[in-house]
Amino acid sequence: MQEKILVGHKLRRFRQSIGLSQTAMSEALDISPSYLNLLEHNQRPLTVTLLLKLGNSFDIDLKSFAEDDSQSLIADMSEIFTDPLFTGEAVSRRELQDLISAAPGAARSVIKLFHAYRKVRDELQSSDHVAGREARLSSPIELVRDVLQSENNYFASVEQAATEMLDTAGLGEWAKGKPSPNAMSSHTDRIYAQLVDYVEKTMKLRVRIMPAEIMGSQLRRYDLHRREIMLSEALRRPQRQFHLLVQIALLTQQDLFQQMCDQYELPEPQSQSLFRVTLAGYFAAAVMMPYNPFLESAKSLRYDIDLLGRRFGCSFEQVCHRLTSLNAPAARGVPFFFIRVDDAGNISKRLAAGGMQFAKFGGTCPKWAVHKAFRTPERMLFQPVELPQGQKFFTIARTVPSLWTPPHESAPEFAIALGCEMHHARDLVYADHLESGKNLRPEPIGVGCAVCERMECGQRAHPPIGHDLQFDGHMRRVGLYDIGVK
């Protein structure tokens, strides 16, 4: 059954942005004004034929235009109404769907208003010592995550800067040809040495590998007065290359990064600083794994993460990060989402894609395999999953080692999950064992307990929105909660 494309709000905004009446646009699409009105109010789905007519008649990106963002808005709005501020207000999912369908702009404004309210509340709590430093940092982190989300983690200008860097450092010819194992091996053996040579000859800086006892907990440090970039000996080679490239980006791409901060209207120094560091990491990955060779390799290896890491001399996590950025309009890879959690379930990195949603102010579903990865360190776990609204995904989860931890400290533990929509799983070597069609039984998971509508889940940590807790001493169900309907 073909999924209906309900993007009437996008169609209406686009028509208004180019100054066309409904009559004028309906003539261009060869439909009646009344039918266009039904399309704009999501009373009729946008057919593939009409979508192609739109592309032929107007200058639009068909892929982004056809993407239905209503599920993302519903997830965000549902999460907002779980806040204690709205205690006593029973807003059903149907009401939220009606609001988003009729006025998606108003829904986005409500989300922005709530985030502004939460920021002020967190700052007041922090000043009263009610919340810790994490509350003060949450707003800049969310702002940067929203920018990454809006661009599908693809930044053409940074990719171009990375390509120019490869040319300047004498590595450009490799990045332009078709990848082969011999060429890759030769490149990864000499990239670090050539980068050091470039830094010393062109940037007039010295690169030094420093003893861990001198660097302490620092892995990289730039000394402006001594004109030195210092890297800890605790870093493995992929991390040394990465951190050297991050520092190169922070020194050579200042104008580009500031332009991008202005472009995305990041309002305060904290969010701008975080965005610059994020872009520097993106730049480093783009140099270590140049777009076209990496995409060609990913397709030919059927997204074998281990082999991609060996071919490009990169770590497991670096490869997973890079896979989320293969979203160039003319050369796309599989659209992956990415998340990293610690063993307490806290999210330290996340990027949604292809219809996957994450809770902004809570953890993830405990039934997801990413939480089970800690039981089998560095072993990949494969899991087909299904969200309450029927979206199906294939996910890969694995723990990743920490960079380095001093002997007297306990090493932090992280697990990452990489995933894509189920219909892309056929392109992944890891999904060859999956049953197909009716035999496929994905694990039912949710975005987060507070917004999940699965009433029979025995692992629920919070009651869902729109439902009351019931307490009956004469009966005990499986799970923590007995849930009634408001």
VENFENCOR-V568285 format. One record per residue. N is the residue number from 0. RES is the residue in one small letter. PSI is psi in radians with two decimals (* if undefined). OMEGA is omega in radians with two decimals (none if undefined). Layout:
# VENFENCOR-V568285
N:RES:PSI:OMEGA, N:RES:PSI:OMEGA
This chain:
# VENFENCOR-V568285
0:m:2.21:-3.09, 1:q:2.36:-3.14, 2:e:2.36:3.11, 3:k:2.41:3.12, 4:i:1.78:-3.12, 5:l:1.60:-3.08, 6:v:0.69:-3.09, 7:g:-0.65:-3.14, 8:h:-0.63:3.09, 9:k:-0.72:3.13, 10:l:-0.77:3.14, 11:r:-0.78:3.13, 12:r:-0.71:-3.14, 13:f:-0.79:3.13, 14:r:-0.75:-3.13, 15:q:-0.60:-3.11, 16:s:-0.48:3.13, 17:i:0.12:3.00, 18:g:0.54:3.13, 19:l:2.51:2.99, 20:s:2.90:3.08, 21:q:-0.62:3.13, 22:t:-0.78:-3.10, 23:a:-0.74:-3.13, 24:m:-0.66:-3.14, 25:s:-0.60:3.08, 26:e:-0.71:3.14, 27:a:-0.56:-3.12, 28:l:-0.06:3.13, 29:d:0.79:3.04, 30:i:2.96:-3.14, 31:s:2.67:3.08, 32:p:-0.61:3.14, 33:s:-0.65:3.10, 34:y:-0.69:3.09, 35:l:-0.67:3.12, 36:n:-0.70:3.09, 37:l:-0.69:3.10, 38:l:-0.79:-3.08, 39:e:-0.42:3.13, 40:h:0.33:3.07, 41:n:0.47:3.03, 42:q:-0.23:3.04, 43:r:2.49:3.10, 44:p:2.66:3.07, 45:l:1.98:-3.10, 46:t:2.83:3.11, 47:v:-0.66:3.13, 48:t:-0.79:3.13, 49:l:-0.64:3.12, 50:l:-0.72:3.10, 51:l:-0.63:3.07, 52:k:-0.71:3.08, 53:l:-0.78:-3.13, 54:g:-0.62:3.14, 55:n:-0.53:-3.04, 56:s:-0.46:-3.04, 57:f:2.76:-3.12, 58:d:1.57:3.14, 59:i:2.74:3.03, 60:d:1.84:-3.04, 61:l:-0.67:-3.08, 62:k:-0.88:-3.12, 63:s:-0.56:-3.13, 64:f:-0.64:-3.08, 65:a:-0.20:-3.11, 66:e:2.15:-3.13, 67:d:1.96:-3.11, 68:d:0.19:-3.09, 69:s:-0.64:3.14, 70:q:-0.67:3.09, 71:s:-0.76:3.13, 72:l:-0.70:3.13, 73:i:-0.74:3.14, 74:a:-0.77:-3.14, 75:d:-0.76:-3.13, 76:m:-0.70:3.12, 77:s:-0.71:-3.13, 78:e:-0.66:3.13, 79:i:-0.74:-3.06, 80:f:0.03:2.97, 81:t:-0.15:-3.12, 82:d:2.52:3.12, 83:p:-0.38:3.10, 84:l:-0.55:-3.05, 85:f:0.38:3.09, 86:t:2.26:-3.12, 87:g:-0.23:3.11, 88:e:1.87:-3.13, 89:a:1.69:3.12, 90:v:2.00:-3.07, 91:s:2.85:3.10, 92:r:-0.59:3.12, 93:r:-0.71:3.10, 94:e:-0.72:3.12, 95:l:-0.72:3.11, 96:q:-0.71:3.12, 97:d:-0.72:3.13, 98:l:-0.81:-3.09, 99:i:-0.66:3.11, 100:s:-0.72:-3.08, 101:a:-0.62:-3.03, 102:a:1.26:-3.14, 103:p:-0.55:3.10, 104:g:-0.71:3.09, 105:a:-0.68:3.12, 106:a:-0.77:3.12, 107:r:-0.65:3.12, 108:s:-0.68:3.09, 109:v:-0.73:3.14, 110:i:-0.79:3.11, 111:k:-0.72:-3.14, 112:l:-0.73:3.13, 113:f:-0.72:3.11, 114:h:-0.68:3.09, 115:a:-0.75:3.09, 116:y:-0.79:-3.11, 117:r:-0.65:3.11, 118:k:-0.81:3.13, 119:v:-0.74:3.13, 120:r:-0.76:3.14, 121:d:-0.69:3.14, 122:e:-0.69:3.10, 123:l:-0.71:3.10, 124:q:-0.67:3.14, 125:s:-0.73:-3.12, 126:s:-0.43:3.11, 127:d:0.15:3.13, 128:h:0.43:3.08, 129:v:-0.66:3.11, 130:a:2.75:-3.09, 131:g:-2.87:-3.06, 132:r:-0.50:-3.12, 133:e:-0.61:3.13, 134:a:-0.67:-3.14, 135:r:-0.50:-3.09, 136:l:-0.20:-3.00, 137:s:-0.66:-3.08, 138:s:-0.87:3.09, 139:p:-0.67:3.14, 140:i:-0.77:-3.13, 141:e:-0.63:3.12, 142:l:-0.78:-3.14, 143:v:-0.71:3.10, 144:r:-0.66:3.14, 145:d:-0.65:3.10, 146:v:-0.82:3.11, 147:l:-0.72:-3.13, 148:q:-0.74:-3.09, 149:s:-0.48:-3.11, 150:e:0.16:-3.09, 151:n:0.56:3.12, 152:n:0.61:3.06, 153:y:2.18:-3.13, 154:f:1.79:-3.05, 155:a:-0.65:-3.10, 156:s:-0.61:3.11, 157:v:-0.65:3.05, 158:e:-0.75:3.13, 159:q:-0.72:3.11, 160:a:-0.67:3.11, 161:a:-0.70:3.10, 162:t:-0.74:3.11, 163:e:-0.62:3.10, 164:m:-0.73:3.11, 165:l:-0.72:3.11, 166:d:-0.81:-3.10, 167:t:-0.63:-3.11, 168:a:0.06:3.09, 169:g:0.38:-3.12, 170:l:0.12:-3.00, 171:g:-0.59:-3.07, 172:e:-0.57:3.12, 173:w:-0.66:-3.05, 174:a:-0.22:-3.08, 175:k:-0.37:-3.08, 176:g:3.10:3.08, 177:k:2.39:-3.05, 178:p:2.51:2.99, 179:s:2.65:-3.11, 180:p:-0.70:3.14, 181:n:-0.79:3.14, 182:a:-0.71:3.14, 183:m:-0.81:-3.11, 184:s:-0.76:3.12, 185:s:-0.73:-3.12, 186:h:-0.86:-3.07, 187:t:-0.45:3.11, 188:d:-0.49:-3.03, 189:r:-0.08:-3.06, 190:i:-0.75:-3.10, 191:y:-0.78:-3.13, 192:a:-0.71:-3.14, 193:q:-0.57:3.07, 194:l:-0.75:3.09, 195:v:-0.75:3.12, 196:d:-0.73:3.12, 197:y:-0.79:-3.12, 198:v:-0.73:-3.07, 199:e:-0.68:-3.07, 200:k:-0.67:-3.05, 201:t:-0.75:-3.09, 202:m:-0.12:3.12, 203:k:0.73:3.09, 204:l:2.63:3.09, 205:r:2.37:3.08, 206:v:2.21:-3.11, 207:r:2.36:2.99, 208:i:2.05:-3.00, 209:m:2.59:3.08, 210:p:2.55:-3.11, 211:a:-0.57:-3.12, 212:e:-0.40:3.09, 213:i:-0.75:-3.12, 214:m:-0.45:-3.10, 215:g:-2.25:-3.13, 216:s:-0.08:3.14, 217:q:2.35:3.11, 218:l:-0.46:3.12, 219:r:2.46:3.07, 220:r:2.38:3.09, 221:y:2.14:3.11, 222:d:1.82:-3.08, 223:l:-0.74:-3.04, 224:h:-0.67:3.12, 225:r:-0.09:-3.13, 226:r:0.93:-3.09, 227:e:2.49:2.92, 228:i:2.04:-3.09, 229:m:2.26:3.13, 230:l:2.42:-3.13, 231:s:2.48:3.07, 232:e:-0.25:3.14, 233:a:-0.30:-3.13, 234:l:2.36:2.98, 235:r:2.96:-3.03, 236:r:-0.78:3.11, 237:p:-0.66:3.13, 238:q:-0.60:3.08, 239:r:-0.80:3.10, 240:q:-0.79:-3.09, 241:f:-0.87:-3.09, 242:h:-0.60:3.06, 243:l:-0.75:3.14, 244:l:-0.62:3.06, 245:v:-0.79:-3.14, 246:q:-0.68:3.07, 247:i:-0.77:-3.13, 248:a:-0.75:-3.12, 249:l:-0.48:-3.13, 250:l:-0.57:-3.02, 251:t:-0.28:-3.06, 252:q:0.50:-3.09, 253:q:-0.77:-3.11, 254:d:-0.78:3.13, 255:l:-0.81:-3.10, 256:f:-0.65:3.12, 257:q:-0.69:3.07, 258:q:-0.69:-3.12, 259:m:-0.60:3.03, 260:c:-0.74:3.12, 261:d:-0.70:-3.11, 262:q:-0.72:-3.10, 263:y:0.14:3.01, 264:e:0.78:3.05, 265:l:2.16:-2.81, 266:p:-0.37:-2.95, 267:e:2.78:-3.08, 268:p:-0.64:-3.12, 269:q:-0.86:-3.12, 270:s:-0.61:3.11, 271:q:-0.73:3.13, 272:s:-0.76:3.12, 273:l:-0.69:-3.14, 274:f:-0.69:3.10, 275:r:-0.78:3.13, 276:v:-0.69:3.11, 277:t:-0.76:3.11, 278:l:-0.62:3.10, 279:a:-0.69:3.07, 280:g:-0.66:3.08, 281:y:-0.78:3.11, 282:f:-0.81:-3.11, 283:a:-0.77:3.13, 284:a:-0.65:-3.13, 285:a:-0.50:3.06, 286:v:-0.77:-3.11, 287:m:-0.56:-3.12, 288:m:1.31:-3.07, 289:p:2.49:-2.91, 290:y:-1.04:-3.02, 291:n:-0.84:3.09, 292:p:-0.65:-3.13, 293:f:-0.74:3.12, 294:l:-0.76:3.11, 295:e:-0.74:3.13, 296:s:-0.73:-3.14, 297:a:-0.74:-3.13, 298:k:-0.75:-3.10, 299:s:-0.58:3.12, 300:l:0.03:-3.13, 301:r:0.77:3.02, 302:y:0.63:3.03, 303:d:1.85:-3.00, 304:i:-0.73:-3.14, 305:d:-0.82:-3.13, 306:l:-0.65:3.07, 307:l:-0.71:3.10, 308:g:-0.72:3.13, 309:r:-0.67:-3.12, 310:r:-0.66:-3.07, 311:f:0.03:3.12, 312:g:0.69:-3.07, 313:c:2.83:-3.13, 314:s:2.92:3.13, 315:f:-0.83:-3.11, 316:e:-0.67:3.10, 317:q:-0.75:3.12, 318:v:-0.78:3.14, 319:c:-0.75:3.08, 320:h:-0.84:-3.06, 321:r:-0.60:3.14, 322:l:-0.46:-3.14, 323:t:-0.19:-3.03, 324:s:0.12:-3.09, 325:l:1.14:-3.02, 326:n:0.49:3.06, 327:a:2.38:-3.06, 328:p:-0.65:-3.06, 329:a:-0.05:-3.10, 330:a:1.46:-3.06, 331:r:2.54:2.96, 332:g:-2.93:3.04, 333:v:2.28:3.12, 334:p:1.78:-3.11, 335:f:2.61:2.86, 336:f:2.81:-3.02, 337:f:2.48:3.05, 338:i:2.54:3.05, 339:r:2.30:-3.12, 340:v:2.75:2.99, 341:d:-3.14:-3.04, 342:d:-0.07:3.02, 343:a:-0.01:3.11, 344:g:0.03:3.12, 345:n:2.41:-3.12, 346:i:2.14:3.10, 347:s:-0.41:3.06, 348:k:2.53:3.04, 349:r:2.57:3.02, 350:l:2.01:3.13, 351:a:2.65:3.09, 352:a:2.77:3.01, 353:g:0.57:3.08, 354:g:-0.14:3.13, 355:m:2.40:3.13, 356:q:2.55:3.05, 357:f:2.57:3.06, 358:a:2.39:-3.11, 359:k:-0.55:-3.01, 360:f:0.33:3.13, 361:g:-2.99:-3.14, 362:g:-2.87:3.13, 363:t:3.08:-3.11, 364:c:2.27:-3.13, 365:p:-0.23:-3.13, 366:k:-0.04:-3.12, 367:w:2.44:-3.03, 368:a:-0.32:-3.14, 369:v:-0.52:3.13, 370:h:-0.42:3.12, 371:k:-0.22:-3.09, 372:a:-0.48:-3.12, 373:f:-0.35:3.14, 374:r:-0.40:-3.10, 375:t:1.30:-3.03, 376:p:2.36:3.07, 377:e:0.32:3.01, 378:r:2.32:-3.11, 379:m:2.38:3.08, 380:l:2.34:-3.10, 381:f:2.34:-3.04, 382:q:2.10:2.92, 383:p:2.35:-3.09, 384:v:2.81:3.12, 385:e:2.26:3.08, 386:l:2.87:-3.08, 387:p:-0.52:-3.12, 388:q:0.09:3.02, 389:g:-0.10:3.12, 390:q:2.33:-3.10, 391:k:2.43:-3.11, 392:f:2.70:2.98, 393:f:2.22:-3.05, 394:t:2.59:3.10, 395:i:2.20:-3.12, 396:a:2.51:3.11, 397:r:2.57:3.02, 398:t:2.74:3.08, 399:v:2.45:-3.13, 400:p:2.62:3.05, 401:s:2.76:-3.12, 402:l:-0.91:3.10, 403:w:2.52:3.12, 404:t:2.28:3.07, 405:p:2.60:-3.04, 406:p:-0.55:-3.07, 407:h:0.01:-3.14, 408:e:2.63:3.08, 409:s:2.38:-3.08, 410:a:2.31:3.06, 411:p:2.58:-3.14, 412:e:2.33:3.13, 413:f:2.60:2.99, 414:a:2.51:3.12, 415:i:2.67:3.05, 416:a:2.34:3.06, 417:l:2.38:-3.09, 418:g:2.89:3.12, 419:c:2.90:3.07, 420:e:2.60:-2.97, 421:m:-0.59:-3.09, 422:h:-0.23:3.05, 423:h:-0.18:-3.04, 424:a:-0.45:3.14, 425:r:-0.32:3.12, 426:d:-0.08:-3.06, 427:l:2.31:3.13, 428:v:-0.46:-3.07, 429:y:-0.27:-3.06, 430:a:0.13:-3.09, 431:d:-0.42:-3.09, 432:h:-0.12:-3.02, 433:l:2.49:2.92, 434:e:2.74:-3.14, 435:s:2.87:3.05, 436:g:-2.34:-3.04, 437:k:-0.38:-3.12, 438:n:-0.26:-3.13, 439:l:2.19:-3.14, 440:r:1.49:-3.14, 441:p:2.66:3.12, 442:e:2.21:3.09, 443:p:2.08:3.10, 444:i:3.07:3.10, 445:g:2.98:3.08, 446:v:-0.72:3.13, 447:g:2.68:-3.00, 448:c:-0.70:-3.04, 449:a:-0.44:-3.10, 450:v:0.11:-3.12, 451:c:2.38:-3.09, 452:e:0.17:3.13, 453:r:1.80:-2.99, 454:m:-0.44:-3.03, 455:e:0.23:-3.10, 456:c:2.20:3.14, 457:g:-0.05:-3.13, 458:q:0.27:-3.12, 459:r:2.34:3.12, 460:a:-0.32:3.13, 461:h:2.59:3.03, 462:p:2.59:-3.12, 463:p:2.83:3.10, 464:i:2.46:3.09, 465:g:0.17:-3.09, 466:h:2.56:3.09, 467:d:2.70:2.99, 468:l:2.51:3.05, 469:q:2.50:-3.11, 470:f:2.00:-3.13, 471:d:1.91:-3.10, 472:g:-0.25:-3.10, 473:h:0.06:-3.12, 474:m:2.53:3.10, 475:r:2.14:3.11, 476:r:2.92:2.96, 477:v:2.37:3.14, 478:g:3.10:-3.04, 479:l:-0.47:-2.94, 480:y:2.51:2.90, 481:d:2.05:-2.92, 482:i:2.29:3.06, 483:g:3.06:-3.14, 484:v:2.36:3.11, 485:k:*:none
